[in-house]
Every structure is written in C-alpha cells, then in structure tokens.
C-alpha cells in the first residue's frame, strides 16, 4: 500500500487533487492510504481530513515528515513556497507530485531542476494535459499517417486577469504541444493589450526541433471559456470540440465529440481512423 501525504489544503488542492485521491482510495481499497494533510491553517487541514479521509492533520511540514512514514507527497502550494518545500522532499528521497508553476523565476526553476538531477528522486510536475486520452490518441493517429507538420492550441479562460497567467496556467497548453511535437527551438510572441481592460491576449508561434511548426493562443475573456487542441499530418486534421474536458474518457460514445477534416483525396480516412480507435479502446479506458 502506498502511503500518501498532501501539502496545501486550498481550493485547487481540494478540487483537483484531494477529491480524486479520495475517490480512488474508496474504489481501490488497499492500493493507497491517505495518511496526512498539511496546511499552515491547522483548522483547515483538520476539516480537509474530515472531508476527504486523510488520517491526520498538520500545520508544519517538518513535523509531518518526521512523524509519518510517507511513500509519496502531493504538493499544491503558493508559488513562492513551491521550490523550498519541493527541494525538502526531493532531498529526503520522497517521491512527489509538484504543482506548476515551478517557482516564481527562471532561477528557481533551474534550482529545482538541478536538485532533481542530483537526487534522482522520482517526481512529476502537474502538467496533466499530456496524459489526456484524446490527445494521445490524436498523437498516435498523426504518427501513423506521417510526420507531424503543424500543431495548434487555443486556451480561453473566463475572468482570469492575474499578471502571471501566461506562465502559471497557460503553461498547460505549451506542455501539451511539446508532448506532441518535441522540444521548442524558437518562438515569436505577439502581445495584444486592450485599452481600458486589464486582460492581455498572447499569440505564440513555435518552431520545434523536429521541424514541426505550431501556434498557440491564450485569450482571457469575461463571459466564455473553452479549450481546443488539434494536430495535422499531411492532409488530415484532428481536433477536440468545445466543451471536452481534459480528463474526458476515450470511449466509443466519445467519438462523436471529435471533429474531422479531410481533403477529397482521402475519403476513407475517417473510417480507417475510427476502426483503429475501436481496436485501441481497451488501451484508452480510464
């Protein structure tokens, strides 16, 4: 059984980490044990434990780590605390999931990367779009057809006017494109500011080491939200339609949620791709 602790009991931790962990623990008894939750606000940590089934609450990380036998830790912390506490876990050889962004500066991110290389402690950054069943199926289809030529992604968020949006949240889209096309070797950025508004729009053109080209757009609007990702290989494009969550399952009923665009020269492409999808359903089920 894997004994897990969680650092940080705020709203993002509650909705995106604790709830799924509690559900997994209930559905898979004997796989994981939620041993502790830690927050500077001890009352909040106690309430967190009652709600999600963590065994004990702490307000001090050092106390928790010396008291509990922990096999892994999930860190969901404010930006200015991430690197310090992640380094503590890595140096103690405690495997961890680290929420993005990795610090408040390139220097902090580089320090964290150095420590991971030095310690060799298993770790993961919480950029989860690369694990989307849809995205990985699209990547597989594109690879079957030929070299990936172009990738594009759009992220539109409602009421997000914080100045760090581009690197604290929009990094999800960039990581998804890196997963599809490989390392970035060059980019150009357009910044669009609207008079009288605090929101800023970004358009980034990307050049990948593989030769693939790409573009990503980040929009922050007042009343509307969606995300879209697509990839193109030769004369084929596959894209997720609006409203599909990044954790949506890849199953037979979900095929209707995809948009397909074919040139007249490849009329049977959709049929072939759907057949491949049917054969691979067992690999994509959540």
N, C-alpha and C positions, 0 to 999 in steps of 0.2 A: 504494500500500500504506500502511495506517495503522500507525504505529509506536506501540505501547502500552507504558507502564510501570505497575508496580503498587507501591503503598506499603503496607507492612504484610504480614507473612508468617505471621500467626497462623492459628488453626484455622478461623475464619469465612472468612478470605480464601482459605484452601486449598480448602474445600468449596464455597463459594458463588460464588467469582469465578475463581480460577486454573484449577480443573478445567474449567468451561465454556469459558473462553478457550482453553485448550489443545485442547479438543475441536473448537472452532470453527476454530482455526488449522489443525488436521490435516485437517478436512473441507473447508476452503475455502482451499487454498494460493494465496498471492498477495494475499489480502484484508487480513490483519493480520500484523504482526511483533511478537513479544513481546521487546522489546529489553532490559528491565531489571526487576529486583525489588529492593526496598529494605526493610531491616529493621535495627533497632538491633543485633540479633544477626546478625553477618555470616555465621556458620556456618549459621544457619537460613536466611538468604537464599540461600546457595550451594546448600543442599540443596533449597530451593524451586525454584531454577533447574534443577537436575538432574531433578527430578521432573516439572516442567510445561513445560520447554522455553524458559524465559526465557534470553536470551543472556548477561547479565552481572548480577552481584550487587553491591549497595552497602549500606553502613551509614550513609550520610549523604545526605540528600535534596539538599542544595545541590550536592554533588559529582556526584551522578547527573544533575541538571538541567543543569549546565554541561558535562558530558561527552557526554551523549546528545542526539541530536536526537529529541525526543518530540512526537508529534502529539496524544496524549491520555494521561490518567493515571487510574487507579482507586485511590481512597483508602479503605483498610479499616483504620482506626486506632482506638486507645483514645479514649474520649470527650473526655478533656482535651487531646488533640492535634489533634483534627479541625479546629477552626476555624483555628488558626495555620497549619497546612500547606495547608488548602484556600485560604486567603487568598493564600498564596505562589503557588499555581498560578494562581489567578484573575488576580492582578496581573501575572503573566508571560504572560497570554493563552493558557494551556494548558488546553484543554477537559478536563473532569474529571467522573467519577462520584464522588459523595461519599456514604459510608455514613451512615445515620442512627444515632443522633440527631445533630442539628446543634448540638453543643456541650453544655455542662453547665448552661446557664442561658438564660433568655429573652434576656438581654443579648447573649450570644454568638451566638445565632441571629439576632438583629436585626443585629448587626455583619456577619455573613456575608451576609445578605440585602442590606445596603447595598452591600457590595463587589461583589456580582453585578450590581446595578443600575448601579453606577459604571463597571465594567469592560466589561460586556456580553459577557463570556467565556461561551461555551456550557458548560452544566453540567447535571447531573442528580442528584437525590437518590435514593438507592437504596430507594425505596418501590415495590416491584415488583408489588404486588397489582393495581394499576390496569391492568397490562398482561396480566392473566390472560385467555386466550381465552374461558373460560367467563363471566367477569364481564362482558366487553364484549359477548358475545352476549346475555346476560341484559339488559343495558342497552338494547341495540338492540330486543329484543322488547318490553320495557316501554314504550319510546318509541313504538313502532308502535301499541300498544294505547291509550295515553292518558297524561295527566300522571302522573308518579310520585307516589304518595301516601305510601308508607311503605317504609323500608329498615331492615333489622336485620342484625346480625352478631354472632357469638359466637366468641371465641378462648379455647381451653382449652389450657394448656400444663402439661407434667409437670415437677415438681421445679424450678420457677422461683420462687425466693423472694427474689431480689435486690430491693432497695428501689426501684430505678429502672425496674422492669419496665414500669410503666404508660406511661412516655414514651420508653423506649429500644426497646421491642419492640412493645407494643400499639399504637403509632402506625401500624403497618401497617393495622390494621383501620379506624381513623379515616380514613386517607387513602383507602382503598377506598370508604368511604361518601361522602366528599367528591367522589370521582370520579363516583359515581352520582348524587348529589343536589345538588352545588354547595357553596357556602360556608356555613359554620355561623354563625348569628347569635345563638344562645343554647343553653344546655345546663344540665342539672341532674345532679349526680353523687351516687350512693349508694355508700358505702364499707362493706363488711362485713368485720369482723375476727373471727376465730375464736379463742376462748380457748385459750391454750396452744399456738397454732400461729403461725408467722411469716408464713404466707400471708395475703394480703388480696385480696378479691374486689371488683370495681368494676362498677357498672351506670350507664351514662350515657345520659340521654335528650337527644336532639338536635333542634334546630329549625333548618331550613335557609332560606336566603334565598328559595329557590324556593317555599316553602310546604310542602315535604315534611317529614314527621316521621320520626324514626328512633330506634333504640335499639341500643346496643352493650354487650356484656357481656364482661368479662375474668375468667376463672377460672384459678387455678393449683392443680392437683391433684397428688397424689403418684404416681398409677399410670396415668393415662389422658390421651390427647391427641387433640384433633380441632379442626377449624375449620369454620364454616358461615356462608354468606352468602346472603341472599335479598333479593329486591325485589318489591314489589307495585304493580300498576297496576289500578285498578278491581277486578274480581273475579278476578284472576289472580295467582298467586304462583309464582315460580321459585326453587328453592334447590338448592345443591350438597349432595350427600350426603356423609356422613362418609368420610374416607379419601382424598378427592380432593386431590391436591397442588396448590399454586398455580401450578405450571408445567405441569399436565396438558394435553395437546393437545386441541384441539376437533375431533374427527373423528366419523365415523359410529358407530363402536363405542362411543364415549363417551356417546352419547345415553342409554344405559341407566343411566348413573350419576347422572342427574338425577331429582329428584322434582318432580311436578307436582300442583297442587291447583286444581281447577276447581269452580265452582258449577254446579248443574244447568242454569242458563240459558245456559251457554257450552259445550255438549258437544263441539263440534268444535274448540275452541281448541288442544288439544294437537296435533291433526292438522295444523292450519294452521301452528303454530309449527314443527313438525318439517319441514314442507315448506319453510319459509323457511330452516331450518337446512341442509337438503340443498342448496339453491341457493347458500348462502354458504360452503360448506365450503372452497372454494378460497381464501377470504379469511382463514380461521382456521387453516390448516395451519401447524405450526411450521416 
